[in-house]
Amino acid sequence: MTHEPVDIAAKLSAFSEHWSPKVVARLNDYEVKVVKVQGEFVWHTHDETDELFLVIEGELTIQLRDGNVVLRAGQLFVVPRGVEHCPVADGEVHAVLIEPAGVVNTGDAGGALTAAYDDSLL
C-alpha cells in the first residue's frame, strides 16, 4: 500500500482510447475509474447498482428516456440503478466513474463497446 495521492490528470494522460474505463483506486467494494468518451455510447441499464459520473473536462450529456442531464467540468450525476441511459459527448470528455467492482460498462446491452476490465493504472 502506498500513501500517494492519485493524480487524475496524469492517469487520464496515460491512455487515449474512448469508452474504456481504467481503474485508478478502490474503495471498499467500489472502484474509481477514469474514462475518456466521445460520440454516442449505447443505451443500457445497470440493474444492480447506481452509477456516478463526475466530469473533469468537457461536456457530457446523459440521455435518459424522460429527459437529458448535461454535465460540465466539476459536475456529477448519479444514474439510479435500473434506469436506462446513454452517455453522449460531442467533443472529448474526461470523467471519473464510481461503481461497484466488476460492473460492465455496457450493462445489460453488451456489444462492440463493451470494455475489457483494466486496472493497469493502479
DSSP file (Angstrom, degrees, kcal/mol; ACC not computed):
  #  RESIDUE AA STRUCTURE BP1 BP2  ACC     N-H-->O    O-->H-N    N-H-->O    O-->H-N    TCO  KAPPA ALPHA  PHI   PSI    X-CA   Y-CA   Z-CA
    1    1 A M              0   0    0      0, 0.0     2,-0.3     0, 0.0     0, 0.0   0.000 360.0 360.0 360.0 129.8    0.0    0.0    0.0
    2    2 A T        -     0   0    0      2,-0.1     2,-0.2     1,-0.0     0, 0.0  -0.709 360.0-141.3-103.3 159.1    1.4    3.4   -0.9
    3    3 A H        +     0   0    0     -2,-0.3    -1,-0.0     2,-0.0     0, 0.0  -0.453  60.3 121.4-113.7  56.2    0.5    6.7    0.6
    4    4 A E        -     0   0    0     -2,-0.2    -2,-0.1     3,-0.0     2,-0.1  -0.925  63.2-114.3-119.6 143.3    0.4    8.7   -2.5
    5    5 A P        -     0   0    0      0, 0.0     2,-0.6     0, 0.0    -2,-0.0  -0.388  31.0-113.3 -70.6 154.9   -2.4   10.8   -4.0
    6    6 A V        -     0   0    0     -2,-0.1     2,-1.0     4,-0.0     3,-0.1  -0.817  23.0-147.0 -88.2 121.1   -4.0    9.7   -7.3
    7    7 A D     >  -     0   0    0     -2,-0.6     4,-2.4     1,-0.2     5,-0.2  -0.786  11.1-168.1 -91.1 100.5   -3.3   12.3   -9.9
    8    8 A I  H  > S+     0   0    0     -2,-1.0     4,-2.5     1,-0.2     5,-0.2   0.894  84.9  51.0 -58.9 -44.4   -6.4   12.2  -12.1
    9    9 A A  H  > S+     0   0    0      1,-0.2     4,-1.7     2,-0.2    -1,-0.2   0.902 110.9  48.9 -62.3 -40.8   -4.9   14.3  -14.9
   10   10 A A  H  4 S+     0   0    0      2,-0.2     4,-0.5     1,-0.2    -1,-0.2   0.908 111.3  49.6 -65.6 -41.1   -1.8   12.1  -15.0
   11   11 A K  H >< S+     0   0    0     -4,-2.4     3,-1.1     1,-0.2    -2,-0.2   0.917 110.9  49.7 -63.8 -42.5   -3.9    8.9  -15.1
   12   12 A L  H >< S+     0   0    0     -4,-2.5     3,-1.0     1,-0.2    -1,-0.2   0.816 106.1  56.7 -66.7 -29.9   -6.0   10.4  -18.0
   13   13 A S  T 3< S+     0   0    0     -4,-1.7    -1,-0.2     1,-0.2    -2,-0.2   0.588  91.3  75.0 -76.6  -7.9   -2.9   11.3  -19.9
   14   14 A A  T <  S+     0   0    0     -3,-1.1     2,-0.3    -4,-0.5    -1,-0.2   0.516 102.8  28.1 -83.8  -4.9   -1.7    7.7  -19.8
   15   15 A F    <   -     0   0    0     -3,-1.0    -1,-0.0    -4,-0.2     0, 0.0  -0.967  51.1-164.1-150.4 164.6   -4.2    6.5  -22.5
   16   16 A S        +     0   0    0     -2,-0.3    -1,-0.1     2,-0.1    -4,-0.0   0.568  51.3 111.4-126.4 -16.8   -6.1    7.7  -25.5
   17   17 A E        -     0   0    0      1,-0.1    19,-0.5     3,-0.1     3,-0.4  -0.271  59.8-127.7 -68.9 150.2   -8.9    5.2  -26.3
   18   18 A H  S    S+     0   0    0      1,-0.2    19,-0.3    17,-0.1    -1,-0.1  -0.656  81.2  16.0 -96.6 152.2  -12.5    6.2  -25.7
   19   19 A W  S    S+     0   0    0     17,-2.7    -1,-0.2    -2,-0.3    18,-0.1   0.771  91.0 116.4  62.3  30.8  -15.2    4.3  -23.8
   20   20 A S        -     0   0    0     16,-0.5    -1,-0.1    -3,-0.4    16,-0.1  -0.727  55.3-152.0-130.1  82.6  -12.6    2.1  -22.0
   21   21 A P        -     0   0    0      0, 0.0     2,-0.4     0, 0.0    97,-0.3  -0.207   5.1-154.1 -60.4 142.6  -12.6    2.8  -18.2
   22   22 A K  E     -A   34   0A   0     12,-2.7    12,-2.4    95,-0.1     2,-0.3  -0.975  16.0-125.6-119.8 128.4   -9.4    2.4  -16.2
   23   23 A V  E     +A   33   0A   0     95,-2.9    98,-0.5    -2,-0.4    10,-0.3  -0.565  34.1 166.1 -72.8 129.5   -9.4    1.6  -12.5
   24   24 A V  E     +     0   0A   0      8,-3.2     2,-0.3     1,-0.4     9,-0.2   0.499  63.4   5.2-120.1 -11.5   -7.3    4.1  -10.6
   25   25 A A  E     -A   32   0A   0      7,-1.3     7,-2.9   -19,-0.0    -1,-0.4  -0.981  59.4-136.4-164.8 160.1   -8.4    3.3   -7.0
   26   26 A R  E     -A   31   0A   0     -2,-0.3     2,-0.4     5,-0.2     5,-0.2  -0.969  11.1-173.4-126.0 144.5  -10.5    1.0   -4.9
   27   27 A L  E >   -A   30   0A   0      3,-2.4     3,-2.7    -2,-0.4     2,-0.2  -0.912  64.1 -58.0-138.7 105.4  -12.8    2.0   -2.0
   28   28 A N  T 3  S-     0   0    0     -2,-0.4    -1,-0.1     1,-0.3     0, 0.0  -0.411 123.0 -17.5  54.2-122.0  -14.4   -0.9   -0.1
   29   29 A D  T 3  S+     0   0    0     -2,-0.2    72,-2.8    -3,-0.1    -1,-0.3   0.204 124.6  92.2 -95.6  15.6  -16.2   -2.9   -2.8
   30   30 A Y  E <   -AB  27 100A   0     -3,-2.7    -3,-2.4    70,-0.3     2,-0.4  -0.726  61.9-145.1-109.9 157.8  -16.2    0.0   -5.3
   31   31 A E  E     -AB  26  99A   0     68,-3.2    68,-1.9    -2,-0.3     2,-0.6  -0.965   6.4-145.4-121.2 141.2  -13.8    1.1   -8.0
   32   32 A V  E     -AB  25  98A   0     -7,-2.9    -8,-3.2    -2,-0.4    -7,-1.3  -0.925  29.3-176.4-101.2 124.0  -12.9    4.6   -9.0
   33   33 A K  E     -AB  23  97A   0     64,-3.0    64,-2.8    -2,-0.6     2,-0.4  -0.897  20.8-147.4-124.1 149.9  -12.3    4.7  -12.8
   34   34 A V  E     +AB  22  96A   0    -12,-2.4   -12,-2.7    -2,-0.3     2,-0.3  -0.892  24.1 176.9-110.2 149.7  -11.2    7.3  -15.3
   35   35 A V  E     - B   0  95A   0     60,-2.2    60,-2.5    -2,-0.4     2,-0.5  -0.997  26.0-145.1-151.3 147.9  -12.5    7.3  -18.8
   36   36 A K  E     - B   0  94A   0    -19,-0.5   -17,-2.7    -2,-0.3   -16,-0.5  -0.966  27.4-175.8-111.0 133.1  -12.3    9.3  -22.0
   37   37 A V  E     + B   0  93A   0     56,-2.4    56,-2.6    -2,-0.5     2,-0.3  -0.955  13.8 165.5-131.2 149.9  -15.5    9.5  -24.0
   38   38 A Q  E     +     0   0A   0     -2,-0.3     2,-0.2    54,-0.2    52,-0.2  -0.922  53.9   8.2-160.5 138.2  -16.5   10.9  -27.4
   39   39 A G  E    S- B   0  89A   0     50,-3.6    50,-2.5    -2,-0.3     2,-0.4  -0.541 103.0 -35.4  89.3-159.6  -19.5   10.3  -29.6
   40   40 A E  E     - B   0  88A   0     48,-0.2    48,-0.2    -2,-0.2    -2,-0.0  -0.865  51.8-159.2-107.4 135.7  -22.6    8.3  -28.6
   41   41 A F        -     0   0    0     46,-2.5     2,-0.3    -2,-0.4    -1,-0.1   0.137  35.9 -79.1 -86.2-153.3  -22.5    5.2  -26.4
   42   42 A V        -     0   0    0     71,-0.1     2,-0.3    43,-0.1    43,-0.1  -0.862  39.6-105.4-113.6 149.9  -25.2    2.6  -26.2
   43   43 A W        +     0   0    0     -2,-0.3     2,-0.3    43,-0.2    43,-0.2  -0.593  61.2 144.6 -69.0 131.1  -28.5    2.6  -24.3
   44   44 A H  B     -C   85   0A   0     41,-2.1    41,-2.4    -2,-0.3     2,-0.3  -0.977  36.7-140.0-160.5 168.0  -28.1    0.4  -21.3
   45   45 A T        -     0   0    0     -2,-0.3    63,-1.6    61,-0.3     2,-0.5  -0.929  10.3-145.2-132.0 159.8  -29.0   -0.2  -17.7
   46   46 A H    >   -     0   0    0     -2,-0.3    36,-2.2    37,-0.3     3,-0.7  -0.915  17.5-172.9-121.4  99.5  -27.3   -1.5  -14.6
   47   47 A D  T 3  S+     0   0    0     -2,-0.5    -1,-0.1    34,-0.2    34,-0.1   0.749  79.7  43.7 -68.1 -24.8  -30.0   -3.3  -12.7
   48   48 A E  T 3  S+     0   0    0      1,-0.1     2,-0.3    -3,-0.1    -1,-0.2   0.535 114.9  29.4-100.5  -8.0  -27.9   -4.0   -9.6
   49   49 A T    <   -     0   0    0     -3,-0.7    33,-0.4    31,-0.1    -3,-0.2  -0.995  66.0-117.0-154.1 153.7  -26.2   -0.6   -9.0
   50   50 A D        -     0   0    0     -2,-0.3     2,-0.4    31,-0.2    28,-0.0  -0.410  32.5-142.6 -74.8 164.9  -26.2    3.2   -9.3
   51   51 A E  E     -D   79   0A   0     28,-2.0    28,-2.9    -2,-0.1     2,-0.5  -0.980   5.5-150.9-138.3 124.8  -23.5    4.7  -11.4
   52   52 A L  E     -DE  78  98A   0     46,-1.8    46,-1.4    -2,-0.4     2,-0.5  -0.826   8.4-168.8 -99.3 129.6  -21.7    8.0  -10.6
   53   53 A F  E     -DE  77  97A   0     24,-2.7    24,-2.1    -2,-0.5     2,-0.5  -0.976   4.4-178.0-112.9 126.3  -20.4   10.2  -13.4
   54   54 A L  E     -DE  76  96A   0     42,-2.5    42,-2.8    -2,-0.5     2,-0.4  -0.974  19.7-142.6-124.1 114.3  -18.1   13.2  -12.5
   55   55 A V  E     + E   0  95A   0     20,-2.5    19,-3.1    -2,-0.5    20,-0.3  -0.630  23.3 174.2 -82.3 129.0  -16.9   15.3  -15.4
   56   56 A I  E    S+     0   0A   0     38,-3.0     2,-0.3    -2,-0.4    39,-0.2   0.783  72.1   6.5 -96.8 -39.6  -13.4   16.5  -15.2
   57   57 A E  E    S+ E   0  94A   0     37,-1.8    37,-2.3    16,-0.1    -1,-0.4  -0.995 110.0   9.6-149.1 138.2  -13.1   18.1  -18.6
   58   58 A G  S    S-     0   0    0     -2,-0.3    15,-0.6    35,-0.2     2,-0.4  -0.479  85.9 -64.9  95.3-165.6  -15.6   18.8  -21.4
   59   59 A E  E     -F   72   0A   0     13,-0.2     2,-0.4    -2,-0.2    31,-0.4  -0.991  42.5-169.4-133.7 124.1  -19.4   18.5  -21.6
   60   60 A L  E     -F   71   0A   0     11,-2.5    11,-3.4    -2,-0.4     2,-0.5  -0.941   7.5-157.0-117.1 130.2  -21.3   15.2  -21.2
   61   61 A T  E     -FG  70  88A   0     27,-2.9    27,-2.7    -2,-0.4     2,-0.8  -0.925   4.1-158.8-103.8 127.9  -24.9   14.6  -21.9
   62   62 A I  E     -FG  69  87A   0      7,-3.2     7,-2.0    -2,-0.5     2,-0.3  -0.910  15.2-148.4-105.0 107.0  -26.5   11.6  -20.2
   63   63 A Q  E     -FG  68  86A   0     23,-2.3    23,-1.8    -2,-0.8     2,-0.3  -0.585  17.9-177.5 -76.6 132.3  -29.6   10.8  -22.2
   64   64 A L  E >   -FG  67  85A   0      3,-1.2     3,-1.7    -2,-0.3    21,-0.2  -0.892  39.6-112.5-122.9 157.1  -32.5    9.4  -20.1
   65   65 A R  T 3  S+     0   0    0     19,-0.7     3,-0.1    -2,-0.3    20,-0.1   0.756 118.7  41.6 -64.0 -22.5  -35.8    8.2  -21.5
   66   66 A D  T 3  S-     0   0    0      1,-0.4    -1,-0.3     0, 0.0     2,-0.2   0.150 131.7 -39.5-111.6  20.2  -37.6   11.1  -19.7
   67   67 A G  E <   -F   64   0A   0     -3,-1.7    -3,-1.2     2,-0.0    -1,-0.4  -0.660  63.9 -85.9 141.8 165.2  -35.0   13.9  -20.4
   68   68 A N  E     -F   63   0A   0     -5,-0.2     2,-0.5    -2,-0.2    -5,-0.2  -0.718  20.6-150.3-104.2 152.1  -31.3   14.7  -20.6
   69   69 A V  E     -F   62   0A   0     -7,-2.0    -7,-3.2    -2,-0.3     2,-0.5  -0.992  13.3-156.0-118.5 123.6  -28.8   15.7  -17.9
   70   70 A V  E     -F   61   0A   0     -2,-0.5     2,-0.4    -9,-0.2    -9,-0.2  -0.889   9.4-166.7-104.3 125.4  -26.0   17.9  -19.1
   71   71 A L  E     -F   60   0A   0    -11,-3.4   -11,-2.5    -2,-0.5     2,-0.2  -0.929   4.4-172.9-114.9 133.8  -22.8   17.8  -17.1
   72   72 A R  E >   -F   59   0A   0     -2,-0.4     3,-2.3   -13,-0.2   -17,-0.3  -0.682  49.8 -55.1-113.0 172.0  -19.9   20.3  -17.3
   73   73 A A  T 3  S+     0   0    0    -15,-0.6   -17,-0.2     1,-0.3    -1,-0.1  -0.184 127.8  20.6 -50.3 130.3  -16.5   20.2  -15.7
   74   74 A G  T 3  S+     0   0    0    -19,-3.1     2,-0.3     1,-0.3    -1,-0.3   0.407 101.8 110.6  90.3  -1.5  -16.9   19.9  -11.9
   75   75 A Q    <   -     0   0    0     -3,-2.3   -20,-2.5   -20,-0.3     2,-0.3  -0.803  45.2-168.2-108.8 149.7  -20.4   18.5  -12.1
   76   76 A L  E     -D   54   0A   0     -2,-0.3     2,-0.3   -22,-0.2   -22,-0.2  -0.921   6.8-170.3-132.7 160.3  -21.6   15.0  -11.2
   77   77 A F  E     -D   53   0A   0    -24,-2.1   -24,-2.7    -2,-0.3     2,-0.6  -0.989  15.1-142.9-147.9 141.1  -24.7   13.0  -11.7
   78   78 A V  E     -D   52   0A   0     -2,-0.3   -26,-0.2   -26,-0.2    -2,-0.0  -0.931  11.0-150.1-107.6 118.7  -25.8    9.6  -10.3
   79   79 A V  E     -D   51   0A   0    -28,-2.9   -28,-2.0    -2,-0.6     3,-0.1  -0.784  27.4-125.4 -82.8 118.8  -27.8    7.4  -12.6
   80   80 A P    >   -     0   0    0      0, 0.0     3,-2.0     0, 0.0   -34,-0.2  -0.295  34.3 -86.1 -66.1 149.7  -30.1    5.3  -10.4
   81   81 A R  T 3  S+     0   0    0      1,-0.3   -34,-0.2   -33,-0.1   -31,-0.2  -0.209 113.7  19.4 -52.7 141.3  -29.9    1.5  -10.7
   82   82 A G  T 3  S+     0   0    0    -36,-2.2     2,-0.6   -33,-0.4    -1,-0.3   0.419  89.8 128.5  79.5  -2.2  -32.2    0.2  -13.3
   83   83 A V    <   -     0   0    0     -3,-2.0   -37,-0.3   -37,-0.3    -1,-0.2  -0.782  59.4-128.6 -91.8 122.6  -32.6    3.5  -15.2
   84   84 A E        +     0   0    0     -2,-0.6   -19,-0.7   -39,-0.1     2,-0.3  -0.476  40.4 165.3 -69.2 135.3  -31.8    3.2  -18.9
   85   85 A H  E     -CG  44  64A   0    -41,-2.4   -41,-2.1    -2,-0.2   -21,-0.2  -0.968  29.2-159.5-150.1 162.0  -29.3    5.8  -20.1
   86   86 A C  E     - G   0  63A   0    -23,-1.8   -23,-2.3    -2,-0.3   -43,-0.2  -0.845  17.6-143.9-148.6 105.5  -27.0    6.7  -22.9
   87   87 A P  E     - G   0  62A   0      0, 0.0   -46,-2.5     0, 0.0     2,-0.3  -0.452  20.4-174.9 -69.8 142.9  -24.0    9.0  -22.5
   88   88 A V  E     -BG  40  61A   0    -27,-2.7   -27,-2.9   -48,-0.2     2,-0.4  -0.999   9.9-178.0-140.3 137.0  -23.1   11.3  -25.4
   89   89 A A  E     -B   39   0A   0    -50,-2.5   -50,-3.6    -2,-0.3   -29,-0.1  -0.964  15.9-164.4-137.8 120.8  -20.2   13.7  -25.9
   90   90 A D  E    S+     0   0A   0     -2,-0.4     2,-0.2   -31,-0.4    -1,-0.1   0.917  86.3  21.3 -67.4 -43.0  -19.8   15.9  -29.0
   91   91 A G  E    S-     0   0A   0    -32,-0.4   -52,-0.3     1,-0.1     2,-0.2  -0.572 113.0 -63.5-111.7-179.8  -16.2   16.6  -28.1
   92   92 A E  E     -     0   0A   0     -2,-0.2     2,-0.4   -54,-0.1   -54,-0.2  -0.464  53.0-165.9 -69.4 135.5  -13.8   14.6  -25.9
   93   93 A V  E     -B   37   0A   0    -56,-2.6   -56,-2.4    -2,-0.2     2,-0.5  -0.963  11.2-153.0-122.1 138.4  -14.8   14.3  -22.3
   94   94 A H  E     +BE  36  57A   0    -37,-2.3   -38,-3.0    -2,-0.4   -37,-1.8  -0.946  29.0 166.5-108.4 132.3  -12.7   13.2  -19.4
   95   95 A A  E     -BE  35  55A   0    -60,-2.5   -60,-2.2    -2,-0.5     2,-0.4  -0.941  34.3-131.8-144.5 162.8  -14.6   11.8  -16.5
   96   96 A V  E     -BE  34  54A   0    -42,-2.8   -42,-2.5    -2,-0.3     2,-0.4  -0.953  22.2-162.6-113.4 136.4  -14.4    9.8  -13.2
   97   97 A L  E     -BE  33  53A   0    -64,-2.8   -64,-3.0    -2,-0.4     2,-0.5  -0.940   4.7-164.8-116.9 141.9  -16.8    6.9  -12.6
   98   98 A I  E     +BE  32  52A   0    -46,-1.4   -46,-1.8    -2,-0.4   -66,-0.2  -0.986  30.7 134.1-127.4 122.3  -17.5    5.3   -9.2
   99   99 A E  E     -B   31   0A   0    -68,-1.9   -68,-3.2    -2,-0.5     3,-0.1  -0.977  57.9 -71.6-158.7 162.2  -19.3    1.9   -9.3
  100  100 A P  E >   -B   30   0A   0      0, 0.0     3,-1.6     0, 0.0   -70,-0.3  -0.239  64.4 -87.8 -59.8 149.3  -19.0   -1.5   -7.6
  101  101 A A  T 3  S+     0   0    0    -72,-2.8   -75,-0.0     1,-0.2   -72,-0.0  -0.281 112.1  26.2 -55.6 138.4  -16.1   -3.7   -8.7
  102  102 A G  T 3  S+     0   0    0      1,-0.3    -1,-0.2    -3,-0.1     2,-0.2   0.416  77.8 149.7  90.3  -1.6  -16.9   -5.8  -11.7
  103  103 A V    <   -     0   0    0     -3,-1.6     2,-0.4     1,-0.1    -1,-0.3  -0.481  44.0-132.6 -67.8 131.6  -19.5   -3.6  -13.3
  104  104 A V    >   -     0   0    0     -2,-0.2     3,-2.0     1,-0.1    12,-0.1  -0.716  10.7-132.5 -86.1 133.5  -19.5   -3.9  -17.1
  105  105 A N  T 3  S+     0   0    0     -2,-0.4    -1,-0.1     1,-0.3     9,-0.1   0.796 105.1  47.3 -60.7 -30.7  -19.6   -0.5  -18.9
  106  106 A T  T >> S-     0   0    0      1,-0.3     3,-2.4     9,-0.1     4,-0.5   0.351  90.6-164.2 -93.2   7.0  -22.3   -1.5  -21.3
  107  107 A G  T <4  -     0   0    0     -3,-2.0     3,-0.3     1,-0.3    -1,-0.3  -0.200  67.9 -10.1  52.3-126.2  -24.5   -3.0  -18.6
  108  108 A D  T 34 S+     0   0    0    -63,-1.6    -1,-0.3     1,-0.2   -62,-0.1   0.526 128.4  70.8 -81.9  -6.7  -27.2   -5.2  -20.0
  109  109 A A  T <4  +     0   0    0     -3,-2.4    -1,-0.2   -64,-0.2    -2,-0.2   0.848  69.3 179.2 -83.5 -35.2  -26.6   -4.2  -23.6
  110  110 A G     <  +     0   0    0     -4,-0.5     3,-0.3    -3,-0.3     2,-0.1  -0.248  21.9 120.7  62.7-159.4  -23.3   -5.8  -24.3
  111  111 A G  S >  S-     0   0    0      1,-0.2     3,-1.7     2,-0.1    -1,-0.1  -0.439  76.7 -34.8 102.2-172.6  -21.9   -5.3  -27.8
  112  112 A A  T 3  S+     0   0    0      1,-0.3    -1,-0.2    -2,-0.1    -2,-0.0   0.711 127.5  58.0 -63.7 -24.9  -18.8   -3.9  -29.5
  113  113 A L  T 3  S+     0   0    0     -3,-0.3     2,-0.4     2,-0.1    -1,-0.3   0.400  72.4 122.4 -89.7   4.4  -18.3   -1.1  -27.0
  114  114 A T    <   -     0   0    0     -3,-1.7     2,-0.2    -9,-0.1    -3,-0.1  -0.549  58.1-141.1 -67.7 120.8  -18.0   -3.5  -24.0
  115  115 A A        -     0   0    0     -2,-0.4   -10,-0.3   -96,-0.1     2,-0.1  -0.585   9.8-116.6 -87.3 144.0  -14.6   -2.7  -22.5
  116  116 A A        -     0   0    0     -2,-0.2     2,-0.1     1,-0.1    -1,-0.1  -0.479  45.6 -91.3 -69.7 148.5  -12.2   -5.3  -21.1
  117  117 A Y        -     0   0    0     -2,-0.1     2,-0.4   -95,-0.1    -1,-0.1  -0.437  51.2-173.8 -62.4 132.5  -11.6   -5.0  -17.4
  118  118 A D        +     0   0    0    -97,-0.3   -95,-2.9    -2,-0.1     3,-0.2  -0.907  29.7 153.8-140.0 107.8   -8.5   -2.7  -17.0
  119  119 A D    >   +     0   0    0     -2,-0.4     3,-1.5   -97,-0.2   -97,-0.1  -0.010  40.5 119.7-115.3  28.2   -6.8   -2.0  -13.7
  120  120 A S  T 3   +     0   0    0      1,-0.3    -1,-0.1     2,-0.1   -96,-0.1   0.658  67.8  60.6 -67.4 -16.8   -3.4   -1.3  -15.3
  121  121 A L  T 3         0   0    0    -98,-0.5    -1,-0.3     1,-0.2    -2,-0.1   0.350 360.0 360.0 -95.1   7.0   -3.3    2.3  -13.9
  122  122 A L    <         0   0    0     -3,-1.5    -1,-0.2   -97,-0.0    -2,-0.1   0.516 360.0 360.0 -66.9 360.0   -3.4    1.2  -10.3
